[in-house]
Amino acid sequence: MGFALSAAQLLAFETVLDGLEPAARAQVADAVRPGAVAATRAAAHWHFCAPSAAAASALGQNAGGNLKRGLIAAWAQTLPGRAAAADLPAEVYALYPDWTDRLAAFLLAGAGDYDPDFWAKDVRFVLGLSVPAAQTQVIDLCSRLGPGEVLRHTRDRSDWGALAVYATAKGWGPWLEVHTESRHLADFNEAGWDRAWKAAAAILRLRPEMRGVVASSWFYDPQLETVSPRLAYLRINPTRNGAFMIHQGPAETHSQRAAVSSPSRRTLIEAGTYTPRSWTVAWPRAALLRWAERDPLRAAA
């Protein structure tokens, strides 16, 4: 099982490569294999951007946007094989054609620098390190929730319940991790997130070694129940069904992201009455699988 690239997709990726000067195309070709090896090894690290940093190093110092787009296009040509080797659920494979169409369009339209967040996500996607979960969410196939993070949360918040659930789940092992794709937010709603969690559950059924699924963001912050009640489902739905929370804290990037799509949140942040904080939601496999088996998908919003 898997998927195949369409003729249009193949043409798009080749067009991106054809747009490079001969020396730049040779530079991309030289980076394809060592870059993939280095980026895949780096994925074992907790840092989301470690694979993209390894890929950039393979291209050479000061690699610009065109070289990066060329490397993504070259790796995308072999994406079906990587996806097939990952042995994914049918519902995940069904998402690849649309995601690949969007990637091809993004590369063809690209000019100038490659946004660091998009570069990090695209490296992971074309190397099969992250897989589509819905129209807006992707899932990293290997992540970590370290005991140090859980212990700090327990100490600072006196939340012994989280530590107990973590220990019961043997949470020091590998987890899946969900991320949001900001270039396409069509599924950023309750039904879309249900689809993403269901996809995570389907992957867990095929990977008994995985402890569950985690996700981290300012939008899991309990403050949103009063600041942005329409987003409260992001935290409430998992925690009502066996997930636990780990506090990470405030940072400038969380404030920027919380403000960008909401004038009301921006006003509160600028007034100093709301400080966005990042939280990790961790949904252990047993609890997630129970929810996925009994809870039907909601109709698309």
Residue frames relative to the residue before (quaternion, step in Angstrom):
aa qw qx qy qz dx dy dz
M 1.0000 0.0000 0.0000 0.0000 0.00 0.00 0.00
G 0.2773 0.7467 -0.5709 0.1993 3.56 -1.15 0.57
F 0.3924 -0.6704 0.5390 0.3256 3.55 -1.01 -0.81
A 0.2903 -0.7399 0.5802 0.1780 3.55 -1.28 0.33
L 0.4996 -0.6292 0.4983 0.3260 3.55 -1.15 0.60
S 0.4255 -0.6848 0.5282 0.2665 3.57 -1.04 0.76
A 0.6617 -0.4860 0.3811 0.4252 3.56 -1.28 0.27
A 0.6472 0.5227 -0.3187 0.4542 3.59 1.01 -0.78
Q 0.6525 0.5059 -0.3166 0.4670 3.57 1.00 -0.76
L 0.6447 0.5152 -0.3171 0.4674 3.56 0.95 -0.87
L 0.6479 0.5128 -0.3127 0.4685 3.57 0.98 -0.86
A 0.6432 0.5342 -0.3244 0.4424 3.59 0.96 -0.85
F 0.6898 0.4695 -0.2940 0.4662 3.59 0.85 -0.91
E 0.6505 0.4976 -0.3208 0.4759 3.58 1.03 -0.72
T 0.6094 0.5504 -0.3459 0.4539 3.58 1.10 -0.67
V 0.6221 0.5292 -0.3346 0.4702 3.58 1.02 -0.78
L 0.6841 0.4736 -0.2865 0.4749 3.58 0.90 -0.89
D 0.6464 0.5270 -0.3213 0.4486 3.60 1.00 -0.79
G 0.6291 0.5591 -0.3325 0.4254 3.57 1.17 -0.50
L 0.5792 0.5853 -0.3732 0.4274 3.58 1.25 -0.17
E 0.5337 -0.5712 0.5100 0.3589 3.52 -1.22 0.49
P 0.6563 -0.5424 0.3313 0.4065 3.64 -1.04 0.60
A 0.6645 0.4978 -0.3177 0.4580 3.60 0.92 -0.81
A 0.6542 0.5036 -0.3106 0.4710 3.58 1.03 -0.78
R 0.6421 0.5087 -0.3356 0.4650 3.58 1.00 -0.76
A 0.6318 0.5141 -0.3338 0.4744 3.59 1.02 -0.72
Q 0.6249 0.5389 -0.3310 0.4578 3.59 1.07 -0.75
V 0.6388 0.5070 -0.3161 0.4846 3.56 1.03 -0.79
A 0.6541 0.5224 -0.3163 0.4462 3.58 0.88 -0.94
D 0.6618 0.5111 -0.3050 0.4559 3.58 1.01 -0.80
A 0.7062 0.4702 -0.2590 0.4616 3.59 1.15 -0.61
V 0.4770 0.7182 -0.4335 0.2622 3.60 1.17 -0.41
R 0.7638 0.3776 -0.2270 0.4716 3.58 0.61 -1.07
P 0.7101 0.4336 -0.3039 0.4642 3.67 0.66 -0.92
G 0.6246 0.5456 -0.3413 0.4424 3.57 1.06 -0.67
A 0.6511 0.5105 -0.3134 0.4661 3.57 0.99 -0.83
V 0.6488 0.5138 -0.3168 0.4634 3.57 0.96 -0.86
A 0.6941 0.4804 -0.2830 0.4554 3.58 0.83 -0.98
A 0.6704 0.4976 -0.3051 0.4581 3.59 0.94 -0.85
T 0.6486 0.5125 -0.3223 0.4613 3.58 0.99 -0.78
R 0.6386 0.5064 -0.3265 0.4786 3.58 0.99 -0.75
A 0.6620 0.5251 -0.3057 0.4388 3.57 0.96 -0.87
A 0.5698 0.6213 -0.3795 0.3812 3.58 1.16 -0.52
A 0.5641 0.5929 -0.3936 0.4187 3.60 1.20 -0.32
H 0.5886 0.5574 -0.3621 0.4602 3.58 1.26 -0.37
W 0.5878 -0.6123 0.3981 0.3480 3.57 -1.13 0.62
H 0.6315 0.5783 -0.3486 0.3812 3.60 1.08 -0.64
F 0.4876 -0.7040 0.4429 0.2654 3.55 -0.71 1.14
C 0.7336 0.4372 -0.2324 0.4654 3.59 1.00 -0.79
A 0.4026 0.7338 -0.4767 0.2688 3.62 1.18 0.01
P 0.6667 0.4867 -0.3361 0.4537 3.68 0.84 -0.75
S 0.6771 0.4798 -0.3160 0.4599 3.61 0.90 -0.79
A 0.6058 0.5318 -0.3595 0.4701 3.60 1.10 -0.57
A 0.6453 0.5058 -0.3139 0.4787 3.59 1.02 -0.79
A 0.6421 0.5202 -0.3214 0.4624 3.59 1.01 -0.78
A 0.6498 0.5096 -0.3180 0.4658 3.58 0.96 -0.82
S 0.6340 0.5308 -0.3298 0.4555 3.58 1.03 -0.77
A 0.6348 0.5355 -0.3288 0.4495 3.58 1.05 -0.75
L 0.6548 0.5022 -0.3100 0.4722 3.58 1.12 -0.62
G 0.5555 -0.5923 0.4079 0.4175 3.57 1.13 -0.57
Q 0.6712 -0.5125 0.3537 0.4022 3.54 -1.25 0.43
N 0.8574 0.1333 -0.1196 0.4825 3.51 -1.18 0.81
A 0.2067 0.7781 -0.5601 0.1954 3.59 1.02 0.73
G 0.3185 -0.7842 0.5084 0.1586 3.56 -0.76 1.05
G 0.7658 -0.3991 0.2641 0.4296 3.51 -1.36 0.02
N 0.6484 0.5309 -0.3338 0.4315 3.59 0.94 -0.80
L 0.6461 0.5009 -0.3229 0.4769 3.59 0.96 -0.82
K 0.6587 0.5063 -0.3151 0.4589 3.58 0.93 -0.84
R 0.6485 0.4957 -0.3263 0.4767 3.59 0.95 -0.79
G 0.6333 0.5289 -0.3333 0.4563 3.58 1.04 -0.71
L 0.6595 0.4974 -0.3164 0.4663 3.60 0.96 -0.80
I 0.6292 0.5153 -0.3346 0.4761 3.58 1.00 -0.76
A 0.6531 0.5110 -0.3176 0.4598 3.61 0.93 -0.85
A 0.6552 0.5082 -0.3204 0.4581 3.58 0.96 -0.83
W 0.6754 0.4742 -0.2950 0.4815 3.58 0.94 -0.83
A 0.6156 0.5656 -0.3504 0.4223 3.59 1.04 -0.73
Q 0.5937 0.5877 -0.3654 0.4106 3.59 1.10 -0.62
T 0.7468 0.3485 -0.2046 0.5282 3.60 1.17 -0.50
L 0.3321 0.7843 -0.4733 0.2248 3.58 1.26 0.20
P 0.6327 0.5427 -0.3735 0.4071 3.69 0.82 -0.75
G 0.6524 0.5124 -0.3213 0.4567 3.59 0.97 -0.77
R 0.6515 0.5038 -0.3166 0.4707 3.57 0.98 -0.81
A 0.6574 0.5082 -0.3122 0.4606 3.57 0.96 -0.85
A 0.6479 0.5154 -0.3224 0.4590 3.59 0.96 -0.82
A 0.6600 0.5163 -0.3103 0.4489 3.59 0.98 -0.82
A 0.6311 0.5602 -0.3323 0.4212 3.59 1.16 -0.52
D 0.2723 -0.7954 0.5030 0.2003 3.61 1.27 -0.27
L 0.1663 0.8251 -0.5062 0.1878 3.53 0.55 1.27
P 0.6090 -0.5477 0.4131 0.3981 3.62 -1.21 0.32
A 0.6512 -0.5416 0.3658 0.3858 3.56 -1.18 0.57
E 0.6584 0.5257 -0.3238 0.4305 3.60 0.97 -0.80
V 0.6191 0.5094 -0.3449 0.4881 3.60 1.18 -0.43
Y 0.6491 0.5078 -0.3246 0.4641 3.61 0.89 -0.86
A 0.6265 0.5626 -0.3426 0.4166 3.59 1.02 -0.73
L 0.6588 0.5231 -0.3066 0.4453 3.61 1.16 -0.47
Y 0.5370 0.6861 -0.3896 0.2987 3.59 1.14 -0.55
P 0.6436 0.5335 -0.3738 0.4018 3.68 0.75 -0.78
D 0.6864 0.4703 -0.2970 0.4685 3.59 0.88 -0.88
W 0.6486 0.5086 -0.3228 0.4653 3.59 0.93 -0.84
T 0.6704 0.4913 -0.3061 0.4643 3.59 0.98 -0.78
D 0.5868 0.5515 -0.3612 0.4702 3.58 1.10 -0.62
R 0.6856 0.4862 -0.2872 0.4595 3.57 0.87 -0.94
L 0.6256 0.5243 -0.3363 0.4697 3.56 1.05 -0.72
A 0.6502 0.5183 -0.3163 0.4567 3.59 0.91 -0.90
A 0.6636 0.4976 -0.3087 0.4655 3.59 0.91 -0.88
F 0.6381 0.5317 -0.3204 0.4553 3.57 1.00 -0.81
L 0.6768 0.4882 -0.2968 0.4642 3.58 0.90 -0.89
L 0.6611 0.5116 -0.3130 0.4507 3.59 0.94 -0.85
A 0.7113 0.4500 -0.2537 0.4767 3.57 1.04 -0.75
G 0.5150 0.7059 -0.3869 0.2946 3.56 1.26 -0.35
A 0.0929 0.7499 -0.6520 0.0628 3.50 -1.25 0.67
G 0.7903 0.2884 -0.2083 0.4989 3.55 -1.06 0.65
D 0.8058 -0.2639 0.2037 0.4894 3.52 -1.23 -0.53
Y 0.4037 -0.6646 0.5753 0.2538 3.53 -1.32 0.51
D 0.4638 -0.6833 0.4820 0.2926 3.59 -0.59 1.10
P 0.5174 -0.6880 0.4010 0.3133 3.66 -0.68 1.01
D 0.6560 0.5020 -0.3233 0.4617 3.59 0.99 -0.78
F 0.6633 0.4897 -0.3061 0.4760 3.59 0.96 -0.84
W 0.6161 0.5421 -0.3353 0.4628 3.58 1.03 -0.80
A 0.6607 0.5063 -0.3111 0.4587 3.60 0.89 -0.93
K 0.6912 0.4766 -0.2831 0.4637 3.57 0.91 -0.90
D 0.6819 0.4977 -0.3025 0.4424 3.59 0.93 -0.84
V 0.5977 0.5408 -0.3629 0.4676 3.60 1.06 -0.66
R 0.6798 0.4864 -0.2959 0.4624 3.55 0.84 -0.94
F 0.6633 0.5261 -0.3160 0.4283 3.58 0.94 -0.87
V 0.7441 0.4229 -0.2570 0.4488 3.60 0.68 -1.03
L 0.6730 0.4549 -0.3035 0.4981 3.60 1.20 -0.33
G 0.5184 -0.6775 0.3981 0.3375 3.59 1.26 0.14
L 0.4311 0.6976 -0.4632 0.3361 3.59 1.21 0.41
S 0.7385 0.1708 -0.1204 0.6411 3.54 1.30 -0.52
V 0.1460 -0.7970 0.5838 0.0511 3.57 -1.03 0.79
P 0.5685 -0.6150 0.4092 0.3621 3.61 -1.07 0.58
A 0.1959 -0.7877 0.5777 0.0869 3.52 -1.09 0.85
A 0.7441 -0.0768 0.0602 0.6609 3.56 1.25 -0.56
Q 0.7341 -0.3972 0.2708 0.4795 3.62 -1.13 -0.33
T 0.7754 0.3425 -0.1543 0.5075 3.58 1.14 -0.61
Q 0.7508 0.3894 -0.1950 0.4967 3.60 1.15 -0.51
V 0.1339 -0.7450 0.6460 0.0988 3.52 -1.26 0.65
I 0.2707 -0.7534 0.5789 0.1551 3.55 -1.26 0.46
D 0.3283 -0.6943 0.6068 0.2048 3.54 -0.93 0.98
L 0.4053 -0.7482 0.4777 0.2184 3.56 -0.87 0.95
C 0.7873 0.1122 -0.1125 0.5958 3.59 1.23 -0.04
S 0.1579 0.7597 -0.6154 0.1387 3.54 -0.74 1.10
R 0.3115 -0.7471 0.5573 0.1849 3.58 -1.29 0.04
L 0.1094 -0.7159 0.6826 0.0981 3.50 -1.32 0.55
G 0.2161 -0.8517 0.4661 0.1030 3.54 0.12 1.35
P 0.5936 -0.5903 0.4097 0.3624 3.60 -1.10 0.60
G 0.5875 0.5886 -0.3737 0.4108 3.60 1.10 -0.64
E 0.6525 0.5176 -0.3048 0.4620 3.56 0.98 -0.88
V 0.6703 0.4899 -0.2940 0.4736 3.56 0.96 -0.87
L 0.6588 0.5092 -0.3115 0.4578 3.59 0.95 -0.82
R 0.6332 0.5161 -0.3383 0.4672 3.61 1.00 -0.73
H 0.6368 0.5159 -0.3232 0.4732 3.55 0.99 -0.83
T 0.6500 0.5205 -0.3124 0.4573 3.59 0.93 -0.90
R 0.6661 0.5003 -0.2960 0.4673 3.58 0.94 -0.89
D 0.7407 0.4411 -0.2402 0.4462 3.57 0.77 -1.04
R 0.7841 0.3254 -0.1480 0.5073 3.56 1.06 -0.75
S 0.3359 -0.7520 0.4882 0.2887 3.60 1.30 -0.15
D 0.3843 0.7264 -0.4665 0.3270 3.54 1.11 0.79
W 0.0783 -0.8343 0.5456 0.0150 3.56 0.23 1.27
G 0.5491 0.6243 -0.3939 0.3919 3.57 1.20 -0.44
A 0.6437 0.5195 -0.3237 0.4594 3.59 0.97 -0.85
L 0.6519 0.5123 -0.3176 0.4602 3.57 0.96 -0.85
A 0.6471 0.5261 -0.3206 0.4492 3.58 1.00 -0.82
V 0.6659 0.4828 -0.3069 0.4788 3.60 0.94 -0.86
Y 0.6173 0.5485 -0.3330 0.4551 3.58 1.03 -0.81
A 0.6773 0.4864 -0.2936 0.4673 3.58 0.90 -0.92
T 0.6477 0.5200 -0.3189 0.4565 3.58 0.96 -0.85
A 0.7022 0.4539 -0.2547 0.4858 3.58 1.07 -0.78
K 0.3260 -0.7394 0.5057 0.3022 3.60 1.31 -0.16
G 0.0747 0.8980 -0.4283 0.0682 3.47 1.08 1.00
W 0.5250 0.6252 -0.4261 0.3898 3.62 1.20 -0.03
G 0.5768 0.5780 -0.3792 0.4352 3.60 1.27 -0.04
P 0.7300 -0.4378 0.2918 0.4362 3.64 -1.26 -0.15
W 0.1463 -0.7618 0.6282 0.0602 3.53 -1.19 0.76
L 0.4355 -0.5786 0.5946 0.3494 3.51 -1.39 0.14
E 0.1117 -0.7882 0.5975 0.0963 3.58 -1.22 0.37
V 0.2911 -0.7652 0.5584 0.1336 3.56 -0.91 1.03
H 0.0497 -0.7727 0.6326 0.0186 3.56 -1.08 0.85
T 0.4050 -0.6949 0.5447 0.2375 3.54 -1.27 0.53
E 0.2869 -0.7393 0.5895 0.1538 3.55 -1.02 0.90
S 0.2703 -0.8248 0.4783 0.1336 3.57 -0.17 1.32
R 0.5816 0.5879 -0.3858 0.4089 3.63 1.21 -0.24
H 0.7880 0.1423 -0.0734 0.5945 3.58 1.22 -0.29
L 0.0143 -0.8593 0.5084 -0.0532 3.56 -0.02 1.33
A 0.2610 0.8091 -0.4983 0.1701 3.60 1.20 0.40
D 0.7533 0.3740 -0.2007 0.5023 3.59 1.07 -0.71
F 0.4616 0.6593 -0.4811 0.3477 3.58 1.16 0.31
N 0.4801 0.5770 -0.4956 0.4369 3.50 0.31 1.40
E 0.7340 -0.4478 0.2640 0.4371 3.57 -1.23 0.21
A 0.6606 0.5007 -0.3136 0.4632 3.57 0.95 -0.83
G 0.6483 0.5228 -0.3205 0.4513 3.57 0.99 -0.81
W 0.6673 0.4816 -0.3056 0.4790 3.56 0.96 -0.78
D 0.5808 0.5491 -0.3755 0.4692 3.59 1.09 -0.56
R 0.6482 0.5146 -0.3204 0.4608 3.57 0.97 -0.85
A 0.6557 0.5152 -0.3145 0.4536 3.57 0.98 -0.85
W 0.6639 0.4848 -0.3070 0.4795 3.60 0.90 -0.86
K 0.6290 0.5248 -0.3357 0.4650 3.59 1.04 -0.72
A 0.6333 0.5160 -0.3314 0.4720 3.58 1.02 -0.77
A 0.6262 0.5262 -0.3374 0.4659 3.59 1.00 -0.76
A 0.6478 0.5122 -0.3197 0.4645 3.57 0.96 -0.82
A 0.6435 0.5219 -0.3261 0.4552 3.58 0.99 -0.80
I 0.6429 0.5004 -0.3234 0.4814 3.60 1.03 -0.74
L 0.6361 0.5422 -0.3329 0.4366 3.59 0.95 -0.84
R 0.6144 0.5564 -0.3570 0.4306 3.60 1.02 -0.70
L 0.7063 0.4393 -0.2490 0.4961 3.57 1.15 -0.65
R 0.7544 0.3172 -0.1609 0.5516 3.59 1.27 -0.31
P 0.1488 -0.8478 0.5030 0.0776 3.58 0.27 1.22
E 0.6046 0.5762 -0.3650 0.4114 3.59 1.18 -0.35
M 0.5951 0.5892 -0.3673 0.4047 3.61 1.20 -0.41
R 0.4416 -0.7362 0.4639 0.2187 3.56 -0.97 0.93
G 0.7319 -0.2996 0.2366 0.5644 3.56 1.18 -0.49
V 0.4981 -0.6267 0.4950 0.3377 3.57 -1.16 -0.59
V 0.1299 -0.7779 0.6120 0.0587 3.55 -1.09 0.83
A 0.0006 0.7604 -0.6489 -0.0271 3.53 -1.33 0.31
S 0.1226 -0.8048 0.5794 0.0383 3.58 -1.01 0.81
S 0.2821 0.7461 -0.5687 0.2010 3.57 -0.94 0.89
W 0.6145 -0.5110 0.4488 0.3998 3.51 -1.38 0.19
F 0.6814 0.5231 -0.3163 0.4024 3.62 1.03 -0.62
Y 0.5778 0.5124 -0.4151 0.4809 3.60 1.22 0.36
D 0.4059 0.7368 -0.4500 0.2998 3.57 1.33 -0.01
P 0.4840 -0.6762 0.4653 0.3033 3.65 -0.81 0.91
Q 0.5375 0.6342 -0.4054 0.3802 3.61 1.16 -0.44
L 0.5900 0.6133 -0.3738 0.3687 3.58 1.10 -0.57
E 0.5097 0.6374 -0.4353 0.3800 3.60 1.16 -0.28
T 0.7470 0.3147 -0.2039 0.5490 3.59 1.16 -0.54
V 0.6781 0.5011 -0.2983 0.4473 3.61 1.01 -0.78
S 0.7862 -0.0280 0.0607 0.6143 3.60 0.95 -0.95
P 0.1646 -0.8498 0.4908 0.0995 3.59 0.43 1.19
R 0.6072 0.5809 -0.3652 0.4007 3.61 1.07 -0.60
L 0.6944 0.4467 -0.2685 0.4962 3.60 1.24 -0.39
A 0.4283 0.7404 -0.4480 0.2602 3.59 1.23 -0.10
Y 0.5521 0.6302 -0.3931 0.3789 3.60 1.14 -0.54
L 0.5633 0.6294 -0.3843 0.3727 3.58 1.12 -0.63
R 0.7361 0.3470 -0.2091 0.5422 3.56 1.09 -0.70
I 0.6795 0.5394 -0.3071 0.3912 3.55 0.86 -1.00
N 0.6601 0.5275 -0.3384 0.4141 3.62 0.81 -0.89
P 0.6940 0.4406 -0.3091 0.4782 3.66 0.79 -0.80
T 0.7074 0.4765 -0.2989 0.4281 3.61 0.80 -0.94
R 0.6142 0.5261 -0.3565 0.4679 3.60 1.14 -0.42
N 0.7581 0.3517 -0.1711 0.5218 3.55 1.25 -0.38
G 0.7994 -0.3888 0.1437 0.4349 3.54 0.99 0.91
A 0.5328 0.6137 -0.4249 0.3986 3.62 1.22 -0.02
F 0.1972 -0.7507 0.6118 0.1526 3.55 -1.26 0.42
M 0.3933 -0.7414 0.5140 0.1773 3.55 -1.26 0.52
I 0.1236 -0.7612 0.6338 0.0606 3.55 -1.18 0.74
H 0.3381 -0.7577 0.5259 0.1872 3.57 -0.71 1.08
Q 0.1871 -0.7902 0.5763 0.0920 3.57 -0.96 0.92
G 0.5135 -0.6810 0.3908 0.3463 3.57 1.07 -0.66
P 0.6285 -0.5451 0.4016 0.3828 3.57 -1.33 0.09
A 0.0806 0.7570 -0.6480 0.0250 3.53 -1.34 0.37
E 0.6492 -0.5413 0.3612 0.3938 3.56 -1.17 0.55
T 0.6431 0.5376 -0.3372 0.4286 3.59 0.97 -0.80
H 0.6325 0.5176 -0.3425 0.4634 3.61 1.05 -0.67
S 0.6442 0.5126 -0.3244 0.4659 3.58 0.99 -0.79
Q 0.6436 0.5214 -0.3265 0.4554 3.59 0.96 -0.82
R 0.7041 0.4664 -0.2748 0.4596 3.57 0.85 -0.94
A 0.6471 0.5139 -0.3271 0.4585 3.59 1.03 -0.69
A 0.6978 0.4891 -0.2707 0.4478 3.59 1.09 -0.70
V 0.5946 0.6578 -0.3647 0.2841 3.55 1.05 -0.80
S 0.7982 0.3058 -0.1572 0.4946 3.61 0.93 -0.78
S 0.7542 0.3336 -0.1931 0.5316 3.61 1.23 0.10
P 0.3426 -0.7448 0.5354 0.2032 3.62 -0.48 1.14
S 0.6454 0.5259 -0.3406 0.4369 3.60 1.00 -0.73
R 0.6525 0.4819 -0.3238 0.4871 3.60 0.99 -0.75
R 0.6211 0.5459 -0.3453 0.4438 3.58 1.00 -0.79
T 0.6430 0.5255 -0.3195 0.4563 3.58 0.97 -0.86
L 0.6697 0.4963 -0.3005 0.4636 3.58 0.91 -0.90
I 0.6469 0.5149 -0.3190 0.4633 3.59 1.00 -0.83
E 0.6817 0.4860 -0.2903 0.4635 3.58 0.89 -0.91
A 0.6676 0.4859 -0.2952 0.4808 3.58 1.14 -0.62
G 0.4653 -0.7016 0.4293 0.3270 3.57 1.25 -0.25
T 0.5389 0.6357 -0.4029 0.3783 3.58 1.23 0.27
Y 0.7597 0.1992 -0.1464 0.6015 3.58 1.31 -0.08
T 0.0487 -0.7782 0.6261 -0.0036 3.54 -0.80 1.08
P 0.3386 -0.7588 0.5126 0.2163 3.62 -0.35 1.14
R 0.0982 -0.7790 0.6187 0.0265 3.53 -1.07 0.83
S 0.3843 -0.7092 0.5401 0.2403 3.54 -1.03 0.75
W 0.0567 -0.7642 0.6423 0.0124 3.51 -1.11 0.85
T 0.3037 -0.7056 0.6053 0.2087 3.54 -1.24 0.53
V 0.1706 -0.7299 0.6508 0.1211 3.52 -0.99 0.87
A 0.0777 -0.7953 0.6012 -0.0043 3.57 -0.81 1.07
W 0.0958 -0.8076 0.5819 -0.0078 3.54 -0.58 1.22
P 0.3059 -0.7800 0.5145 0.1824 3.61 -0.22 1.23
R 0.6579 -0.5750 0.3242 0.3624 3.54 -1.09 0.82
A 0.6700 0.5110 -0.3313 0.4247 3.61 0.78 -0.92
A 0.6835 0.4783 -0.2878 0.4703 3.58 0.92 -0.90
L 0.6529 0.5069 -0.3205 0.4626 3.59 0.95 -0.81
L 0.6625 0.5014 -0.3156 0.4584 3.59 0.91 -0.85
R 0.6154 0.5288 -0.3542 0.4650 3.60 1.03 -0.70
W 0.6637 0.4953 -0.3108 0.4665 3.58 0.89 -0.91
A 0.6758 0.5143 -0.3047 0.4311 3.59 0.83 -0.95
E 0.6758 0.5028 -0.2952 0.4509 3.58 1.04 -0.70
R 0.7793 0.3628 -0.1969 0.4715 3.58 1.02 -0.65
D 0.7242 0.4552 -0.2411 0.4585 3.59 1.14 -0.56
P 0.2935 -0.7721 0.5280 0.1974 3.64 -0.38 1.09
L 0.5842 -0.5730 0.4385 0.3716 3.55 -1.18 0.53
R 0.4309 -0.6693 0.5381 0.2771 3.54 -1.07 0.78
A 0.5877 -0.5476 0.4473 0.3933 3.54 -1.20 0.45
A 0.5828 -0.5903 0.4140 0.3748 3.58 -1.05 0.68
A 0.4442 -0.7079 0.4873 0.2533 3.52 -0.96 0.93
